[in-house]
Amino acid sequence: MTWLLESLLAHYGPQHWWPGDTQFEIMVGAILTQNTSWNNVVPAIAKLKTTNNLTPESILDLNPEVLANWIRPAGYCNIKSHRLHNLCRFIIANG
């Protein structure tokens, strides 16, 4: 599978089709956009950015209820809060 992705990247180059300033922001956006539109995700990511909480470490430091409140515009905020915590734990554990 990796060979296919590398082949597509070599042929087409970076497409920049997913909005995000960092790879981590793209991962957060992928979780938050599940079952909602991107327009609902934008304010949730903006809240994380304006509070300087768009890093794995800072998200893990947040109480899940606080995080859920901040990402509420994206819908299913309690589930997505736990998914973001799981993602952050995975990233920190695996580098």
The first five atom37 places (N, CA, C, CB, O) and aatype in JSON, in Angstrom:
{
  "aatype": [12, 16, 17, 10, 10, 6, 15, 10, 10, 0, 8, 18, 7, 14, 5, 8, 17, 17, 14, 7, 3, 16, 5, 13, 6, 9, 12, 19, 7, 0, 9, 10, 16, 5, 2, 16, 15, 17, 2, 2, 19, 19, 14, 0, 9, 0, 11, 10, 11, 16, 16, 2, 2, 10, 16, 14, 6, 15, 9, 10, 3, 10, 2, 14, 6, 19, 10, 0, 2, 17, 9, 1, 14, 0, 7, 18, 4, 2, 9, 11, 15, 8, 1, 10, 8, 2, 10, 4, 1, 13, 9, 9, 0, 2, 7],
  "atom_mask": [
    [1, 1, 1, 1, 1],
    [1, 1, 1, 1, 1],
    [1, 1, 1, 1, 1],
    [1, 1, 1, 1, 1],
    [1, 1, 1, 1, 1],
    [1, 1, 1, 1, 1],
    [1, 1, 1, 1, 1],
    [1, 1, 1, 1, 1],
    [1, 1, 1, 1, 1],
    [1, 1, 1, 1, 1],
    [1, 1, 1, 1, 1],
    [1, 1, 1, 1, 1],
    [1, 1, 1, 0, 1],
    [1, 1, 1, 1, 1],
    [1, 1, 1, 1, 1],
    [1, 1, 1, 1, 1],
    [1, 1, 1, 1, 1],
    [1, 1, 1, 1, 1],
    [1, 1, 1, 1, 1],
    [1, 1, 1, 0, 1],
    [1, 1, 1, 1, 1],
    [1, 1, 1, 1, 1],
    [1, 1, 1, 1, 1],
    [1, 1, 1, 1, 1],
    [1, 1, 1, 1, 1],
    [1, 1, 1, 1, 1],
    [1, 1, 1, 1, 1],
    [1, 1, 1, 1, 1],
    [1, 1, 1, 0, 1],
    [1, 1, 1, 1, 1],
    [1, 1, 1, 1, 1],
    [1, 1, 1, 1, 1],
    [1, 1, 1, 1, 1],
    [1, 1, 1, 1, 1],
    [1, 1, 1, 1, 1],
    [1, 1, 1, 1, 1],
    [1, 1, 1, 1, 1],
    [1, 1, 1, 1, 1],
    [1, 1, 1, 1, 1],
    [1, 1, 1, 1, 1],
    [1, 1, 1, 1, 1],
    [1, 1, 1, 1, 1],
    [1, 1, 1, 1, 1],
    [1, 1, 1, 1, 1],
    [1, 1, 1, 1, 1],
    [1, 1, 1, 1, 1],
    [1, 1, 1, 1, 1],
    [1, 1, 1, 1, 1],
    [1, 1, 1, 1, 1],
    [1, 1, 1, 1, 1],
    [1, 1, 1, 1, 1],
    [1, 1, 1, 1, 1],
    [1, 1, 1, 1, 1],
    [1, 1, 1, 1, 1],
    [1, 1, 1, 1, 1],
    [1, 1, 1, 1, 1],
    [1, 1, 1, 1, 1],
    [1, 1, 1, 1, 1],
    [1, 1, 1, 1, 1],
    [1, 1, 1, 1, 1],
    [1, 1, 1, 1, 1],
    [1, 1, 1, 1, 1],
    [1, 1, 1, 1, 1],
    [1, 1, 1, 1, 1],
    [1, 1, 1, 1, 1],
    [1, 1, 1, 1, 1],
    [1, 1, 1, 1, 1],
    [1, 1, 1, 1, 1],
    [1, 1, 1, 1, 1],
    [1, 1, 1, 1, 1],
    [1, 1, 1, 1, 1],
    [1, 1, 1, 1, 1],
    [1, 1, 1, 1, 1],
    [1, 1, 1, 1, 1],
    [1, 1, 1, 0, 1],
    [1, 1, 1, 1, 1],
    [1, 1, 1, 1, 1],
    [1, 1, 1, 1, 1],
    [1, 1, 1, 1, 1],
    [1, 1, 1, 1, 1],
    [1, 1, 1, 1, 1],
    [1, 1, 1, 1, 1],
    [1, 1, 1, 1, 1],
    [1, 1, 1, 1, 1],
    [1, 1, 1, 1, 1],
    [1, 1, 1, 1, 1],
    [1, 1, 1, 1, 1],
    [1, 1, 1, 1, 1],
    [1, 1, 1, 1, 1],
    [1, 1, 1, 1, 1],
    [1, 1, 1, 1, 1],
    [1, 1, 1, 1, 1],
    [1, 1, 1, 1, 1],
    [1, 1, 1, 1, 1],
    [1, 1, 1, 0, 1]
  ],
  "atom_positions": [
    [[0.82, -1.19, 0.0], [0.0, 0.0, 0.0], [0.87, 1.26, 0.0], [-0.94, 0.0, 1.21], [0.54, 2.24, -0.67]],
    [[1.97, 1.23, 0.74], [2.84, 2.39, 0.79], [3.38, 2.72, -0.59], [3.99, 2.15, 1.77], [3.5, 3.9, -0.94]],
    [[3.7, 1.72, -1.37], [4.23, 1.95, -2.72], [3.23, 2.7, -3.57], [4.6, 0.62, -3.39], [3.61, 3.55, -4.38]],
    [[1.94, 2.41, -3.37], [0.9, 3.09, -4.15], [0.84, 4.57, -3.78], [-0.47, 2.44, -3.91], [0.79, 5.44, -4.65]],
    [[0.85, 4.85, -2.49], [0.83, 6.25, -2.05], [2.06, 7.0, -2.52], [0.73, 6.32, -0.53], [1.96, 8.14, -2.97]],
    [[3.22, 6.36, -2.43], [4.45, 7.0, -2.89], [4.42, 7.24, -4.4], [5.65, 6.14, -2.52], [4.91, 8.26, -4.88]],
    [[3.85, 6.3, -5.13], [3.74, 6.44, -6.58], [2.81, 7.6, -6.96], [3.24, 5.12, -7.21], [3.12, 8.39, -7.85]],
    [[1.68, 7.69, -6.27], [0.74, 8.79, -6.52], [1.36, 10.13, -6.17], [-0.55, 8.59, -5.72], [1.21, 11.11, -6.91]],
    [[2.06, 10.19, -5.05], [2.71, 11.43, -4.65], [3.78, 11.84, -5.65], [3.33, 11.28, -3.26], [3.89, 13.01, -6.0]],
    [[4.56, 10.87, -6.12], [5.6, 11.17, -7.1], [4.99, 11.67, -8.41], [6.46, 9.93, -7.37], [5.54, 12.57, -9.05]],
    [[3.88, 11.09, -8.81], [3.26, 11.46, -10.08], [2.52, 12.8, -10.0], [2.3, 10.38, -10.52], [2.67, 13.65, -10.88]],
    [[1.72, 12.98, -8.94], [0.86, 14.16, -8.85], [1.41, 15.27, -7.94], [-0.49, 13.75, -8.35], [1.0, 16.42, -8.05]],
    [[2.33, 14.92, -7.07], [2.84, 15.89, -6.11], [1.84, 16.14, -5.0], [0.0, 0.0, 0.0], [0.73, 15.6, -5.03]],
    [[2.21, 16.94, -4.01], [1.27, 17.26, -2.91], [0.03, 17.97, -3.45], [1.96, 18.14, -1.84], [0.13, 18.88, -4.27]],
    [[-1.12, 17.56, -2.99], [-2.39, 18.1, -3.49], [-2.97, 19.18, -2.58], [-3.38, 17.0, -3.65], [-3.78, 19.99, -3.04]],
    [[-2.59, 19.19, -1.34], [-3.07, 20.2, -0.39], [-4.6, 20.3, -0.39], [-2.46, 21.57, -0.71], [-5.15, 21.4, -0.33]],
    [[-5.26, 19.17, -0.45], [-6.71, 19.17, -0.54], [-7.39, 19.2, 0.83], [-7.18, 17.97, -1.31], [-8.58, 19.48, 0.93]],
    [[-6.63, 18.91, 1.87], [-7.24, 18.91, 3.19], [-6.71, 20.12, 3.95], [-6.94, 17.59, 3.96], [-5.5, 20.27, 4.1]],
    [[-7.6, 20.99, 4.43], [-7.12, 22.19, 5.12], [-6.46, 21.86, 6.45], [-8.28, 23.17, 5.35], [-6.92, 20.99, 7.2]],
    [[-5.4, 22.55, 6.73], [-4.7, 22.37, 7.99], [-3.29, 22.91, 7.89], [0.0, 0.0, 0.0], [-2.63, 22.78, 6.86]],
    [[-2.83, 23.52, 8.97], [-1.5, 24.09, 8.98], [-0.42, 23.07, 9.33], [-1.44, 25.24, 9.95], [0.74, 23.25, 8.97]],
    [[-0.81, 22.0, 10.04], [0.15, 20.98, 10.46], [-0.47, 19.6, 10.23], [0.55, 21.17, 11.96], [-1.68, 19.47, 10.03]],
    [[0.37, 18.59, 10.27], [-0.14, 17.22, 10.15], [-1.08, 16.9, 11.31], [1.02, 16.2, 10.11], [-2.09, 16.22, 11.12]],
    [[-0.74, 17.38, 12.49], [-1.61, 17.1, 13.65], [-2.97, 17.78, 13.47], [-0.93, 17.59, 14.96], [-4.0, 17.18, 13.78]],
    [[-2.98, 18.99, 12.98], [-4.25, 19.68, 12.75], [-5.11, 18.92, 11.73], [-4.0, 21.13, 12.26], [-6.33, 18.86, 11.87]],
    [[-4.48, 18.34, 10.74], [-5.2, 17.54, 9.75], [-5.81, 16.31, 10.41], [-4.27, 17.12, 8.6], [-6.95, 15.95, 10.11]],
    [[-5.07, 15.67, 11.32], [-5.61, 14.5, 12.03], [-6.79, 14.89, 12.92], [-4.51, 13.84, 12.88], [-7.8, 14.19, 12.96]],
    [[-6.65, 16.01, 13.62], [-7.75, 16.5, 14.46], [-8.96, 16.8, 13.59], [-7.33, 17.77, 15.26], [-10.09, 16.43, 13.93]],
    [[-8.74, 17.45, 12.47], [-9.84, 17.76, 11.56], [-10.52, 16.51, 11.03], [0.0, 0.0, 0.0], [-11.74, 16.5, 10.87]],
    [[-9.75, 15.47, 10.77], [-10.33, 14.22, 10.28], [-11.26, 13.6, 11.31], [-9.22, 13.22, 9.91], [-12.3, 13.03, 10.95]],
    [[-10.91, 13.71, 12.57], [-11.79, 13.19, 13.63], [-13.03, 14.07, 13.77], [-11.03, 13.1, 14.98], [-14.15, 13.58, 13.86]],
    [[-12.81, 15.37, 13.79], [-13.93, 16.29, 14.04], [-14.92, 16.33, 12.89], [-13.41, 17.68, 14.3], [-16.09, 16.63, 13.12]],
    [[-14.5, 16.05, 11.68], [-15.41, 16.16, 10.54], [-16.28, 14.92, 10.35], [-14.63, 16.41, 9.29], [-17.15, 14.91, 9.47]],
    [[-16.06, 13.88, 11.14], [-16.9, 12.7, 11.03], [-18.34, 13.06, 11.39], [-16.38, 11.57, 11.95], [-18.61, 13.63, 12.45]],
    [[-19.25, 12.73, 10.51], [-20.69, 12.94, 10.69], [-21.1, 14.4, 10.8], [-21.16, 12.21, 11.91], [-22.09, 14.73, 11.45]],
    [[-20.33, 15.28, 10.19], [-20.69, 16.7, 10.18], [-20.02, 17.35, 8.97], [-20.26, 17.41, 11.5], [-19.23, 16.72, 8.27]],
    [[-20.34, 18.6, 8.73], [-19.72, 19.31, 7.61], [-18.47, 20.05, 8.09], [-20.73, 20.3, 6.97], [-18.3, 20.29, 9.28]],
    [[-17.61, 20.39, 7.15], [-16.39, 21.09, 7.5], [-16.71, 22.44, 8.15], [-15.5, 21.28, 6.26], [-15.97, 22.9, 9.02]],
    [[-17.79, 23.07, 7.73], [-18.18, 24.37, 8.31], [-18.38, 24.29, 9.81], [-19.45, 24.88, 7.65], [-18.17, 25.28, 10.52]],
    [[-18.79, 23.13, 10.31], [-18.97, 22.95, 11.75], [-17.66, 22.66, 12.47], [-19.95, 21.82, 12.01], [-17.54, 22.87, 13.68]],
    [[-16.68, 22.2, 11.73], [-15.38, 21.86, 12.31], [-14.52, 23.12, 12.5], [-14.64, 20.85, 11.42], [-13.76, 23.22, 13.46]],
    [[-14.65, 24.06, 11.6], [-13.81, 25.26, 11.62], [-13.83, 25.96, 12.98], [-14.26, 26.23, 10.54], [-12.76, 26.27, 13.5]],
    [[-15.01, 26.24, 13.59], [-14.98, 26.92, 14.89], [-14.36, 26.07, 16.0], [-16.38, 27.32, 15.28], [-13.77, 26.61, 16.94]],
    [[-14.49, 24.76, 15.91], [-13.9, 23.88, 16.93], [-12.37, 23.95, 16.86], [-14.38, 22.42, 16.75], [-11.71, 24.07, 17.89]],
    [[-11.82, 23.86, 15.66], [-10.37, 23.96, 15.51], [-9.89, 25.36, 15.88], [-9.95, 23.61, 14.06], [-8.83, 25.51, 16.49]],
    [[-10.67, 26.36, 15.52], [-10.3, 27.75, 15.86], [-10.21, 27.92, 17.37], [-11.33, 28.74, 15.27], [-9.32, 28.61, 17.87]],
    [[-11.13, 27.3, 18.11], [-11.11, 27.39, 19.58], [-9.84, 26.74, 20.13], [-12.37, 26.71, 20.19], [-9.2, 27.28, 21.03]],
    [[-9.47, 25.59, 19.58], [-8.25, 24.92, 20.03], [-7.02, 25.78, 19.73], [-8.11, 23.54, 19.38], [-6.09, 25.85, 20.52]],
    [[-7.04, 26.42, 18.57], [-5.9, 27.28, 18.2], [-5.83, 28.53, 19.08], [-6.01, 27.69, 16.72], [-4.76, 28.86, 19.58]],
    [[-6.95, 29.21, 19.27], [-6.92, 30.47, 20.02], [-6.6, 30.25, 21.49], [-8.25, 31.18, 19.89], [-6.15, 31.18, 22.17]],
    [[-6.83, 29.06, 22.0], [-6.5, 28.76, 23.39], [-5.14, 28.06, 23.51], [-7.59, 27.88, 24.02], [-4.75, 27.6, 24.58]],
    [[-4.41, 27.99, 22.37], [-3.1, 27.32, 22.33], [-3.18, 25.88, 22.81], [-2.1, 28.08, 23.17], [-2.32, 25.41, 23.56]],
    [[-4.2, 25.18, 22.36], [-4.39, 23.78, 22.75], [-4.46, 22.84, 21.55], [-5.65, 23.65, 23.57], [-5.17, 21.84, 21.59]],
    [[-3.74, 23.17, 20.49], [-3.76, 22.3, 19.32], [-2.45, 21.52, 19.22], [-4.0, 23.13, 18.04], [-1.77, 21.53, 18.19]],
    [[-2.11, 20.85, 20.32], [-0.98, 19.92, 20.35], [-1.43, 18.68, 21.1], [0.3, 20.57, 21.03], [-2.35, 18.76, 21.92]],
    [[-0.81, 17.55, 20.84], [-1.21, 16.33, 21.56], [-1.1, 16.49, 23.08], [-0.35, 15.15, 21.11], [-1.99, 16.05, 23.81]],
    [[-0.03, 17.12, 23.54], [0.18, 17.26, 24.98], [-0.9, 18.15, 25.61], [1.58, 17.85, 25.26], [-1.45, 17.83, 26.67]],
    [[-1.2, 19.26, 24.96], [-2.18, 20.18, 25.55], [-3.59, 19.6, 25.51], [-2.16, 21.52, 24.83], [-4.37, 19.84, 26.43]],
    [[-3.92, 18.86, 24.48], [-5.24, 18.22, 24.43], [-5.36, 17.19, 25.54], [-5.5, 17.56, 23.05], [-6.4, 17.09, 26.19]],
    [[-4.3, 16.43, 25.76], [-4.35, 15.44, 26.85], [-4.47, 16.09, 28.22], [-3.11, 14.56, 26.81], [-5.04, 15.51, 29.14]],
    [[-3.92, 17.29, 28.35], [-4.01, 18.0, 29.63], [-5.41, 18.55, 29.89], [-3.0, 19.13, 29.66], [-5.75, 18.88, 31.03]],
    [[-6.22, 18.65, 28.85], [-7.57, 19.18, 29.02], [-8.5, 18.14, 29.63], [-8.13, 19.67, 27.68], [-8.42, 16.96, 29.3]],
    [[-9.35, 18.59, 30.5], [-10.42, 17.75, 31.0], [-11.31, 17.38, 29.82], [-11.23, 18.47, 32.14], [-11.63, 18.25, 29.01]],
    [[-11.73, 16.11, 29.69], [-12.57, 15.71, 28.55], [-13.84, 16.55, 28.4], [-12.94, 14.26, 28.68], [-14.3, 16.79, 27.29]],
    [[-14.41, 17.0, 29.52], [-15.63, 17.81, 29.45], [-15.33, 19.2, 28.89], [-16.27, 17.92, 30.84], [-16.13, 19.75, 28.14]],
    [[-14.2, 19.76, 29.26], [-13.79, 21.07, 28.72], [-13.54, 20.94, 27.22], [-12.52, 21.61, 29.44], [-14.02, 21.76, 26.43]],
    [[-12.79, 19.91, 26.83], [-12.53, 19.67, 25.42], [-13.84, 19.49, 24.66], [-11.62, 18.44, 25.23], [-14.01, 20.05, 23.58]],
    [[-14.75, 18.7, 25.21], [-16.04, 18.47, 24.55], [-16.79, 19.79, 24.35], [-16.91, 17.5, 25.37], [-17.4, 20.0, 23.3]],
    [[-16.75, 20.65, 25.33], [-17.43, 21.95, 25.2], [-16.81, 22.78, 24.08], [-17.37, 22.72, 26.53], [-17.53, 23.44, 23.33]],
    [[-15.5, 22.77, 23.98], [-14.81, 23.56, 22.96], [-15.07, 23.04, 21.55], [-13.32, 23.57, 23.24], [-15.11, 23.83, 20.61]],
    [[-15.24, 21.73, 21.39], [-15.45, 21.17, 20.06], [-16.93, 20.93, 19.76], [-14.68, 19.87, 19.91], [-17.27, 20.32, 18.75]],
    [[-17.8, 21.39, 20.63], [-19.25, 21.19, 20.47], [-19.79, 21.53, 19.08], [-19.97, 22.01, 21.49], [-20.66, 20.82, 18.6]],
    [[-19.31, 22.6, 18.42], [-19.85, 22.91, 17.09], [-19.7, 21.76, 16.08], [-19.16, 24.13, 16.54], [-20.47, 21.68, 15.12]],
    [[-18.73, 20.88, 16.29], [-18.5, 19.77, 15.37], [-19.46, 18.6, 15.61], [-17.07, 19.28, 15.49], [-19.46, 17.64, 14.84]],
    [[-20.27, 18.67, 16.66], [-21.22, 17.6, 16.95], [-20.57, 16.39, 17.6], [0.0, 0.0, 0.0], [-19.35, 16.22, 17.54]],
    [[-21.39, 15.57, 18.22], [-20.92, 14.35, 18.9], [-19.7, 14.64, 19.76], [-20.59, 13.26, 17.88], [-18.73, 13.89, 19.77]],
    [[-19.77, 15.75, 20.47], [-18.58, 16.27, 21.15], [-18.03, 15.34, 22.22], [-18.9, 17.59, 21.77], [-16.81, 15.29, 22.4]],
    [[-18.85, 14.6, 22.92], [-18.33, 13.7, 23.97], [-17.54, 12.55, 23.35], [-19.49, 13.15, 24.82], [-16.47, 12.2, 23.85]],
    [[-18.07, 11.98, 22.29], [-17.37, 10.88, 21.62], [-16.07, 11.39, 21.0], [-18.27, 10.23, 20.54], [-15.02, 10.76, 21.14]],
    [[-16.15, 12.53, 20.31], [-14.97, 13.06, 19.64], [-13.91, 13.52, 20.64], [-15.36, 14.21, 18.73], [-12.72, 13.46, 20.34]],
    [[-14.33, 13.98, 21.79], [-13.38, 14.34, 22.83], [-12.55, 13.12, 23.23], [-14.12, 14.93, 24.06], [-11.33, 13.21, 23.36]],
    [[-13.21, 12.0, 23.43], [-12.5, 10.77, 23.79], [-11.62, 10.27, 22.64], [-13.5, 9.68, 24.21], [-10.52, 9.77, 22.86]],
    [[-12.11, 10.41, 21.42], [-11.3, 9.99, 20.27], [-10.05, 10.86, 20.13], [-12.14, 10.06, 18.98], [-8.98, 10.36, 19.8]],
    [[-10.19, 12.15, 20.38], [-9.02, 13.02, 20.33], [-8.02, 12.65, 21.42], [-9.44, 14.5, 20.47], [-6.81, 12.64, 21.17]],
    [[-8.51, 12.36, 22.61], [-7.6, 11.93, 23.68], [-6.89, 10.63, 23.28], [-8.38, 11.73, 25.01], [-5.69, 10.49, 23.51]],
    [[-7.63, 9.69, 22.68], [-7.01, 8.44, 22.24], [-5.94, 8.69, 21.18], [-8.07, 7.47, 21.7], [-4.86, 8.11, 21.23]],
    [[-6.25, 9.56, 20.22], [-5.27, 9.91, 19.19], [-4.01, 10.5, 19.82], [-5.88, 10.9, 18.18], [-2.9, 10.12, 19.46]],
    [[-4.18, 11.41, 20.74], [-3.04, 12.07, 21.38], [-2.2, 11.09, 22.18], [-3.53, 13.19, 22.29], [-0.98, 11.15, 22.15]],
    [[-2.85, 10.19, 22.89], [-2.12, 9.16, 23.63], [-1.3, 8.29, 22.66], [-3.09, 8.28, 24.45], [-0.15, 7.96, 22.94]],
    [[-1.91, 7.92, 21.54], [-1.23, 7.1, 20.54], [-0.01, 7.84, 19.98], [-2.2, 6.73, 19.39], [1.08, 7.27, 19.88]],
    [[-0.2, 9.1, 19.62], [0.91, 9.88, 19.04], [2.06, 10.01, 20.03], [0.43, 11.27, 18.61], [3.22, 9.83, 19.67]],
    [[1.73, 10.33, 21.28], [2.79, 10.49, 22.28], [3.5, 9.17, 22.55], [2.21, 11.05, 23.57], [4.72, 9.14, 22.72]],
    [[2.74, 8.09, 22.6], [3.34, 6.78, 22.87], [4.2, 6.28, 21.72], [2.26, 5.76, 23.17], [5.17, 5.56, 21.93]],
    [[3.85, 6.67, 20.5], [4.53, 6.13, 19.31], [5.39, 7.14, 18.56], [3.53, 5.56, 18.37], [5.97, 6.82, 17.53]],
    [[5.46, 8.34, 19.07], [6.33, 9.33, 18.44], [5.73, 10.02, 17.3], [0.0, 0.0, 0.0], [6.37, 10.87, 16.69]]
  ]
}
